[in-house]
Amino acid sequence: MPHKAGFVSLVGKPNVGKSTLMNALVGEKISIITPKAQTTRHRIMGIVNEPDYQIVFSDTPGVIKPVYGLQESMMSSVKGSLVDADIILFVTDINEKYDESDVIEKLKNIENPVAVIVNKIDKSAEEYVKAKIEYWQETLNPKAVFAVSALHDHNVQAVMQFILDQLPEHPAYYEKDTLTDRSERFFVSEILREKIFKLYEKEIPYSTEVIIKAFKEEEKITRISAEIIVERDSQKNILIGKGGEMMKKVGTYARKDIEEFLQKKVFLEIFVKVIADWRNKKNYLKNFGYES
Protein backbone atom coordinates (compact mmCIF):
# COMPACT_ATOMS: atom_id res chain seq x y z
CA MET A 1 0.00 0.00 0.00
CA PRO A 2 1.46 3.44 -0.95
CA HIS A 3 2.31 5.80 1.92
CA LYS A 4 0.18 8.92 2.35
CA ALA A 5 1.17 12.19 4.02
CA GLY A 6 -0.16 15.73 4.05
CA PHE A 7 -0.86 18.97 5.88
CA VAL A 8 -4.34 19.69 7.30
CA SER A 9 -5.13 23.25 8.49
CA LEU A 10 -7.94 24.12 10.90
CA VAL A 11 -9.18 27.68 10.34
CA GLY A 12 -12.16 29.64 11.67
CA LYS A 13 -13.21 32.47 13.95
CA PRO A 14 -12.25 32.53 17.66
CA ASN A 15 -14.13 30.34 20.13
CA VAL A 16 -15.57 27.81 17.66
CA GLY A 17 -13.68 24.91 19.27
CA LYS A 18 -10.80 24.49 16.78
CA SER A 19 -8.35 23.54 19.53
CA THR A 20 -10.76 20.98 21.01
CA LEU A 21 -11.24 19.45 17.55
CA MET A 22 -7.49 19.41 16.87
CA ASN A 23 -6.82 17.64 20.19
CA ALA A 24 -9.58 15.10 19.43
CA LEU A 25 -8.15 14.37 15.96
CA VAL A 26 -4.55 14.08 17.21
CA GLY A 27 -5.56 12.10 20.31
CA GLU A 28 -3.33 14.26 22.52
CA LYS A 29 -3.66 17.68 24.17
CA ILE A 30 -1.60 19.80 21.80
CA SER A 31 -3.47 23.12 21.87
CA ILE A 32 -4.50 24.96 25.02
CA ILE A 33 -8.24 25.22 25.62
CA THR A 34 -9.97 27.92 27.65
CA PRO A 35 -13.49 29.38 27.63
CA LYS A 36 -12.05 32.67 26.34
CA ALA A 37 -11.73 33.53 22.66
CA GLN A 38 -8.36 34.21 20.95
CA THR A 39 -6.46 31.70 23.09
CA THR A 40 -4.35 30.34 20.22
CA ARG A 41 -1.64 32.80 19.19
CA HIS A 42 0.78 30.59 17.29
CA ARG A 43 0.32 28.04 14.57
CA ILE A 44 0.70 24.74 16.41
CA MET A 45 1.27 21.42 14.68
CA GLY A 46 0.05 18.05 15.92
CA ILE A 47 1.23 14.98 14.01
CA VAL A 48 -0.60 11.65 13.68
CA ASN A 49 1.63 8.76 12.65
CA GLU A 50 0.56 5.33 11.43
CA PRO A 51 2.59 2.81 9.37
CA ASP A 52 0.93 3.83 6.09
CA TYR A 53 0.20 7.53 6.67
CA GLN A 54 1.23 10.74 8.44
CA ILE A 55 -1.18 13.65 9.02
CA VAL A 56 0.28 17.01 10.02
CA PHE A 57 -2.50 19.09 11.63
CA SER A 58 -2.15 22.87 12.11
CA ASP A 59 -4.26 24.71 14.68
CA THR A 60 -4.23 28.40 13.75
CA PRO A 61 -5.27 31.55 15.63
CA GLY A 62 -8.96 32.50 15.31
CA VAL A 63 -9.67 34.74 12.29
CA ILE A 64 -10.20 38.36 13.35
CA LYS A 65 -9.68 41.84 11.88
CA PRO A 66 -6.27 42.75 13.36
CA VAL A 67 -6.06 45.84 15.57
CA TYR A 68 -2.43 45.70 16.76
CA GLY A 69 0.89 44.11 15.78
CA LEU A 70 0.41 40.85 17.65
CA GLN A 71 -2.92 40.21 15.88
CA GLU A 72 -1.37 41.03 12.49
CA SER A 73 1.27 38.36 13.17
CA MET A 74 -1.46 35.92 14.21
CA MET A 75 -3.38 36.53 10.95
CA SER A 76 -0.22 36.13 8.86
CA SER A 77 0.19 32.62 10.31
CA VAL A 78 -3.42 31.84 9.26
CA LYS A 79 -2.68 32.95 5.68
CA GLY A 80 0.48 30.82 5.66
CA SER A 81 -1.44 27.75 6.78
CA LEU A 82 -3.98 28.17 3.93
CA VAL A 83 -1.14 28.24 1.39
CA ASP A 84 0.60 25.16 2.84
CA ALA A 85 -2.43 22.95 3.41
CA ASP A 86 -3.33 19.86 1.36
CA ILE A 87 -6.73 19.81 3.13
CA ILE A 88 -8.54 22.63 4.95
CA LEU A 89 -11.02 22.14 7.78
CA PHE A 90 -13.08 25.32 8.08
CA VAL A 91 -14.38 25.15 11.66
CA THR A 92 -17.53 27.04 12.58
CA ASP A 93 -20.09 26.36 15.26
CA ILE A 94 -23.82 25.81 15.28
CA ASN A 95 -24.64 29.26 16.74
CA GLU A 96 -22.19 31.32 14.74
CA LYS A 97 -23.40 34.19 12.60
CA TYR A 98 -20.70 34.25 9.96
CA ASP A 99 -19.90 37.61 8.41
CA GLU A 100 -16.17 37.32 7.65
CA SER A 101 -16.80 37.23 3.90
CA ASP A 102 -13.10 37.73 3.08
CA VAL A 103 -12.29 34.32 4.62
CA ILE A 104 -15.15 32.69 2.71
CA GLU A 105 -13.94 34.30 -0.54
CA LYS A 106 -10.41 32.98 0.08
CA LEU A 107 -11.76 29.47 0.70
CA LYS A 108 -13.90 29.58 -2.47
CA ASN A 109 -10.73 30.18 -4.51
CA ILE A 110 -8.72 27.34 -2.97
CA GLU A 111 -8.30 24.29 -5.20
CA ASN A 112 -7.45 21.81 -2.45
CA PRO A 113 -10.29 20.00 -0.62
CA VAL A 114 -12.20 22.06 1.96
CA ALA A 115 -14.51 20.54 4.56
CA VAL A 116 -16.79 22.64 6.76
CA ILE A 117 -16.99 21.44 10.36
CA VAL A 118 -20.12 22.62 12.21
CA ASN A 119 -19.07 22.15 15.84
CA LYS A 120 -20.93 22.20 19.19
CA ILE A 121 -24.08 20.51 17.90
CA ASP A 122 -24.74 18.51 21.10
CA LYS A 123 -27.50 20.84 22.41
CA SER A 124 -29.14 21.65 19.05
CA ALA A 125 -32.32 20.35 17.42
CA GLU A 126 -31.86 18.11 14.38
CA GLU A 127 -33.73 20.49 12.03
CA TYR A 128 -31.47 23.37 13.07
CA VAL A 129 -28.36 21.28 12.38
CA LYS A 130 -29.72 20.26 8.95
CA ALA A 131 -30.46 23.90 8.08
CA LYS A 132 -26.91 24.90 9.03
CA ILE A 133 -25.41 22.11 6.90
CA GLU A 134 -27.52 23.28 3.91
CA TYR A 135 -26.44 26.89 4.51
CA TRP A 136 -22.74 25.96 4.32
CA GLN A 137 -23.31 23.68 1.33
CA GLU A 138 -24.83 26.62 -0.57
CA THR A 139 -22.44 29.32 0.72
CA LEU A 140 -19.15 27.56 0.22
CA ASN A 141 -19.89 24.43 -1.84
CA PRO A 142 -17.19 22.49 0.06
CA LYS A 143 -16.12 18.91 -0.57
CA ALA A 144 -18.01 17.89 2.61
CA VAL A 145 -19.87 19.29 5.63
CA PHE A 146 -19.69 17.54 9.01
CA ALA A 147 -21.82 18.24 12.08
CA VAL A 148 -19.73 17.35 15.14
CA SER A 149 -19.30 17.80 18.85
CA ALA A 150 -15.52 17.80 19.31
CA LEU A 151 -15.93 18.00 23.10
CA HIS A 152 -17.95 14.76 23.17
CA ASP A 153 -16.02 13.12 20.30
CA HIS A 154 -19.22 12.91 18.25
CA ASN A 155 -18.63 12.36 14.49
CA VAL A 156 -14.90 13.18 14.81
CA GLN A 157 -14.07 9.79 13.29
CA ALA A 158 -16.01 10.71 10.12
CA VAL A 159 -13.81 13.82 9.77
CA MET A 160 -10.71 11.64 10.20
CA GLN A 161 -11.96 9.27 7.48
CA PHE A 162 -12.54 12.22 5.12
CA ILE A 163 -8.93 13.36 5.72
CA LEU A 164 -7.56 9.87 5.06
CA ASP A 165 -9.57 9.64 1.82
CA GLN A 166 -8.21 13.01 0.60
CA LEU A 167 -4.62 12.60 1.81
CA PRO A 168 -2.11 12.63 -1.08
CA GLU A 169 0.48 9.91 -1.63
CA HIS A 170 3.74 11.20 -0.19
CA PRO A 171 6.59 10.05 2.09
CA ALA A 172 6.38 11.18 5.73
CA TYR A 173 7.42 14.80 6.29
CA TYR A 174 8.61 14.21 9.88
CA GLU A 175 10.25 11.37 11.77
CA LYS A 176 7.57 8.82 12.67
CA ASP A 177 7.90 9.34 16.43
CA THR A 178 7.32 13.12 16.16
CA LEU A 179 4.14 14.41 17.83
CA THR A 180 4.60 18.15 17.23
CA ASP A 181 7.04 20.68 15.79
CA ARG A 182 7.14 22.59 19.10
CA SER A 183 9.61 22.18 21.96
CA GLU A 184 8.94 21.23 25.57
CA ARG A 185 9.75 24.85 26.53
CA PHE A 186 6.98 26.09 24.22
CA PHE A 187 4.39 23.77 25.80
CA VAL A 188 5.47 24.77 29.30
CA SER A 189 4.85 28.44 28.37
CA GLU A 190 1.46 27.47 26.89
CA ILE A 191 0.47 25.62 30.09
CA LEU A 192 1.29 28.73 32.11
CA ARG A 193 -0.63 30.96 29.68
CA GLU A 194 -3.63 28.61 29.90
CA LYS A 195 -3.69 29.01 33.71
CA ILE A 196 -3.61 32.82 33.35
CA PHE A 197 -6.53 32.69 30.88
CA LYS A 198 -8.53 30.53 33.26
CA LEU A 199 -7.79 32.34 36.53
CA TYR A 200 -8.04 36.03 35.58
CA GLU A 201 -10.93 38.14 34.37
CA LYS A 202 -11.45 40.27 31.27
CA GLU A 203 -8.49 41.83 29.45
CA ILE A 204 -5.57 40.74 31.66
CA PRO A 205 -4.85 37.48 29.77
CA TYR A 206 -4.78 39.24 26.38
CA SER A 207 -2.03 41.58 27.56
CA THR A 208 0.18 38.74 28.81
CA GLU A 209 2.96 36.76 27.22
CA VAL A 210 4.92 33.96 28.89
CA ILE A 211 8.64 33.59 28.24
CA ILE A 212 10.67 30.65 29.54
CA LYS A 213 13.99 32.16 30.64
CA ALA A 214 15.60 28.97 31.94
CA PHE A 215 14.85 25.26 31.50
CA LYS A 216 17.41 23.14 33.31
CA GLU A 217 16.99 19.37 33.36
CA GLU A 218 18.66 17.64 36.29
CA GLU A 219 18.54 13.97 37.17
CA LYS A 220 15.57 14.16 39.54
CA ILE A 221 14.06 17.57 38.82
CA THR A 222 13.60 20.12 36.02
CA ARG A 223 14.17 23.72 37.10
CA ILE A 224 12.12 26.26 35.15
CA SER A 225 12.22 30.04 35.36
CA ALA A 226 9.37 31.87 33.61
CA GLU A 227 8.62 35.53 32.98
CA ILE A 228 5.07 36.79 32.53
CA ILE A 229 5.05 39.96 30.44
CA VAL A 230 2.25 42.54 30.89
CA GLU A 231 1.75 46.05 29.53
CA ARG A 232 0.95 48.08 32.67
CA ASP A 233 1.88 48.22 36.39
CA SER A 234 -1.80 47.86 37.30
CA GLN A 235 -1.90 44.52 35.41
CA LYS A 236 1.24 43.39 37.22
CA ASN A 237 -0.42 44.11 40.58
CA ILE A 238 -3.56 42.17 39.61
CA LEU A 239 -1.49 39.22 38.36
CA ILE A 240 0.55 39.02 41.55
CA GLY A 241 -2.49 39.56 43.81
CA LYS A 242 -2.57 40.54 47.47
CA GLY A 243 0.52 39.16 49.19
CA GLY A 244 1.39 37.23 46.01
CA GLU A 245 -1.68 35.03 46.49
CA MET A 246 -2.81 34.90 42.83
CA MET A 247 0.69 34.19 41.54
CA LYS A 248 1.01 31.29 44.00
CA LYS A 249 -2.25 29.87 42.63
CA VAL A 250 -1.02 30.16 39.01
CA GLY A 251 2.26 28.51 39.98
CA THR A 252 0.58 25.63 41.84
CA TYR A 253 -1.86 24.78 39.00
CA ALA A 254 0.79 25.20 36.29
CA ARG A 255 3.43 23.12 38.10
CA LYS A 256 0.99 20.23 38.50
CA ASP A 257 0.24 20.18 34.74
CA ILE A 258 3.90 20.72 33.76
CA GLU A 259 4.97 17.77 35.93
CA GLU A 260 2.31 15.62 34.26
CA PHE A 261 3.47 16.79 30.83
CA LEU A 262 7.22 16.27 31.49
CA GLN A 263 6.67 13.18 33.67
CA LYS A 264 9.15 14.64 36.14
CA LYS A 265 9.33 16.75 39.32
CA VAL A 266 9.46 20.47 38.55
CA PHE A 267 10.76 23.50 40.42
CA LEU A 268 8.98 26.51 38.93
CA GLU A 269 9.73 30.16 39.62
CA ILE A 270 7.69 32.94 38.05
CA PHE A 271 8.49 36.65 37.66
CA VAL A 272 6.22 39.39 36.29
CA LYS A 273 7.68 42.11 34.06
CA VAL A 274 6.07 45.23 32.54
CA ILE A 275 6.83 46.09 28.90
CA ALA A 276 4.53 48.92 27.79
CA ASP A 277 2.62 48.24 24.54
CA TRP A 278 4.69 45.11 23.72
CA ARG A 279 1.94 43.82 21.40
CA ASN A 280 2.75 46.63 18.92
CA LYS A 281 6.55 46.53 19.12
CA LYS A 282 8.15 44.58 16.28
CA ASN A 283 11.38 43.78 18.12
CA TYR A 284 9.49 42.23 21.06
CA LEU A 285 7.09 40.34 18.79
CA LYS A 286 10.08 38.90 16.92
CA ASN A 287 11.87 37.98 20.19
CA PHE A 288 8.71 36.30 21.45
CA GLY A 289 8.52 34.10 18.34
CA TYR A 290 5.80 35.79 16.30
CA GLU A 291 5.96 35.92 12.51
CA SER A 292 6.35 39.30 10.86
Secondary structure by P-SEA (a helix, b strand, c coil): cbbbbbbbbbbbccccaaaaaaaaaaccccccccccccccccbbbbbbbcccbbbbbbbbccccccccaaaaaaaaaaaaaaaaccbbbbcccccccccaaaaaaaaaacccbbbbbbcccccccaaaaaaaaaaaaaacccccccccccccccaaaaaaaaaaaacccccccccccccccccaaaaaaaaaaaaaaacccccccccbbbbbcbbbbcccbbbbbbbbbbccaaaaaaaacccaaaaaaaaaaaaaaaaaaaccccbbbbbbbbbccccccaaaaaaacccc
